[in-house]
Amino acid sequence: MFPLVAAILASDQVRAVLDRLHARAEVEDEEASQRVKAREAELGTRLAPPQRYELYQDAPLAITPEVGRLYYLMATSRAAMSIVEFGASHGISTIYLAAALHDVGKGSLITTEILPQKANWTAQNLKEAQLDDLVEIRMGDALETLQDLPEGIDMLVLDGRNDQYISILELVEPRLSRHALIVADLGKDDPDLQNYQRYLRDAASRYVTVTLPLDAGIEATVLS
């Protein structure tokens, strides 16, 4: 566990929301994973991302509490004022990031979600955590909704469809600030994520990157 001294992140209202969401994710994410494994075993091949996400249905596909605290620590250490998140789902990671903005004392977060129901849940959860004033939720395909971004984004969080990480990074990169932090949630033995990691390392003149052994892995990158 990470040592944590925080204002809003340690508050009763935020802890209650996160405890509820993490408990739901622990059950529903495992059920979603089993649906995918069963279908792949039936077909004898790995499903393409659209088919996998169809089987995931409304599962949170959430980060763990430890990864959430890491996001919080990264954002506060960077003193991030502008954050973009690809993939809100139920808003778990969004809450950790918004809490960092709150505790730094300024800033805004743009998050994306393609599914209307999940976007609604994110909005409700942020409101319950009293962090909704810091977050703009853009519903729809992130490759379209992130076309219009402000300059000087300090942190980009990639936690949506794995096969779109490179495309989202390429889209957002011109708007990133100098030495911006790029954080990507990884998955075990996922070829799409391996392609993303290879992309970063092949462009070593632009990125300094390291894989952190939390949960299934976190790729932490700084724009050179």
N, C-alpha and C positions, 0 to 999 in steps of 0.2 A: 504494500500500500504506500501511496505517496503521502508525505506529511502535508497537511493542508490547513492553512489559516485563511479564511475567506469571509467576506461579509454575506452577500446574498446567496452564495453557493451553500453556505452552512445554515441558512435560515430555515425555519420550519416549513414554510410554504414550498420552497424549492426541493428540500429533502423529501417531502411527502410526495410530490409529483414524480421525482426521479425514482423513489422506492417503488411506487406503483408501476411505473413504466418498465423498470428493469425486471420486476417480478413477472409482468406479462410477457416480456421478451424471452425470458428464460424458458417459458413453456411453449410459446407460439413459434419461436425461431427453431427450436428442435423439431417440432411437428412439421414445419415447412421444409427443413433439411431432409427429414425422412421421406416426405412426398417426392422430393427431387431424386433422392437415392433410389427409391423404389421404381420410379419411372425409368431412370437410366439403367437399372439392372434389367428391367423388362426389355428395353431396346438394345442393350448391350453397347451403348455408346454414350458419350457425354452430350448433354443437351446444349443447344445454342442459348445464349443469354436471354433472348425473348421468351423462349419456352421455360427456362428456369424461373424467370420472374413471374410468369403466368402461374406457375405452381406455388410460388412463394405467397401469392395472394396478398392478404392484408397484414402479414407478419411484420413486426417492427424491423427485423434484420438489424438489430441494435448493436452498438459498441458496448463493451463491458464498462462497469464503473471505473476500473483502473485506467482504461483508455480515455474515458471522459475526463478524468482528473488530469491526464496528460495533456489533452486538448486545452483544458483550462490553464494549466501551468505554462504551456507554450504561448498561448495568447496573452496572458498577463506578463510573462517575461519579455515578450516582443513589444509589449505596450501597444498592441494592435488597435488601431482606430477604425479600420475598415476590413471586414471579413466577408468572404464569399464561400458559401457551402453548396456543394453539389450533392443533393439527396438528403432531404430532411426526414423522410419516413414519418414516424410519430413525433419527432422533435426532440429525441433524447440528446443527441450530439448538439443540436441547436441550443438547448438549454444550457449545456456546459459552456458553449462559446458565448452566448448572450450574458451569462453570469460573469464571464471574464471581462466583457466590455463594461458591464455595470460596475465591477469592482475596480477596474482601471479608472473609471469615472467619465468615460466619453466613448463615442464611436457608434457604429451601426453595422448590422449584419444583414446581408442578402442571402436568403436560402431558397432552394428550388425543390419542387416536388411535382412529378408528372401525374400522380393519381389524386383526383379531387378529394376523395375521402381521407387520404393520408394528410393532405394539405389542411383540411378542416381540423383533423385531430391535432396537428402541430399547432395550429392557431389557438385551439382550446387549451392545450397543455401550456403554451407560453403565457396565455392569459392567467391561468391558474397559478403559474409560477411568478406572476407579476413581472414578466420580462418582455411582454409583447410590444412595448413601446420602442424596443431596440432593434426589432426584426421586421424586415420586409419579406413576405413569402411570395415567390413568383411561381405560379402554377403552370405546368406545361412542359414541353420538351426543353431541357436546359440549353441545348444547342441554339435554341431560338430565344428563350427568355433571358439568357446572359449576353445577348448581342450588345445591349446597351448598359454599360457599366461605368462608374466613375473612375477617374485616375487615382493611382496611389493606393491600391489594395495591398494590405499588409500581410494577409493570410488567406490561403485558399485551402479548403478542406474537400477532399474527394471521397465521397462515401455513397455513390449511386451505382449505376450499372457499370460493372468492371470494364467492359469493352469500350466504354466511352471516356475513360480517364485521360487518354492521350489527346483526344479531340477537345475535351473541356479545357485541359491545360493549354493547348495551343490557342484556344479562343480567348482565354482570360489573360494569358501571359503578357500581352502588350499593355495591360492595365495594372500590372503588378508594380509595386514600389521596389526600390533598390533593396536587395537582400530580403525580399519577401519570403515568408515561410510557406511551404507547400506540404500538406500532410495528407497521406492516402491510407485508407483502411484496406488491409490486404485480406486474402483468403488463402486457404491451404491448397497448394498444387493447382492453382488457377492459371491456365495459359494466358488469359487476357492480362492478368496482373503481372505475370512474368514478362510479357511484352512491354508493359508500362515501366517496369524496373529496368529492363534492357534499354528502353528509350532514354531514360534519364542518364544511365551510365555511358551510353554512346555519345551523349552530348555533355561530356564532362567539363567542357569549357564554359558551359552555361549553368550547370548545376553542381552543387555539393550535396551528396545524398547518403543516407545510411538507413538500414533496416533495423528496427527496434523489435526485440522479442517480447511483445505484449500481445496477448490473445493470439490471433492467427498472423500477427505481424503488422507493423505500422511503418510505412516508408516516410521518413522525415527528410525534407529537401529544402535547401536554401538556394534562391536564385542568385547566381554570382554577379 
